[in-house]
Amino acid sequence: MEIFKPINEKKANSKVKRIFNEIKKTRKITKIPNFWKSIANNPQLLERTWNNLKQIMKDGALDSVTKELIYVAVSITNSCNYCTRSHTFAAKKKGASDEMIKEMIDVVGIANQNNKLVEAYQVEVDKIYK
């Protein structure tokens, strides 16, 4: 259960409405997701988070599908079901196939397993990697 009641699009102040409209236009959606409605309780946080996300998730050296898959991988590792679901949806919308997502999940699984083994065994970093 949420700590603060999500901000209703129709009842939002002008700043929040402006950001909500930009989110919908940019993401090509008709309804604001719960994440944005929840953080809209703090309009400065909403604006800052949206601006950061726009900047970071746009095509750059990495294409936007790869960035979405990385976002999903981190969300899986952090056990954030909401982010895992929403960014898997976004990755598919941008062109990720089910096979790409399954393969990414395999990479997440083996990386988490091996990270835990390295930590458990306290493996020293090889000189070549330093």
Secondary structure, DSSP 8 states (H G I E B T S, - for coil): --SS----GGG--HHHHHHHHHHHHHHT-SS--HHHHHHTTSHHHHHHHHHHHHHHHSSSSS-HHHHHHHHHHHHHHTT-HHHHHHHHHHHHHTT--HHHHHHHHHHHHHHHHHHHHHHHHT----GGG-
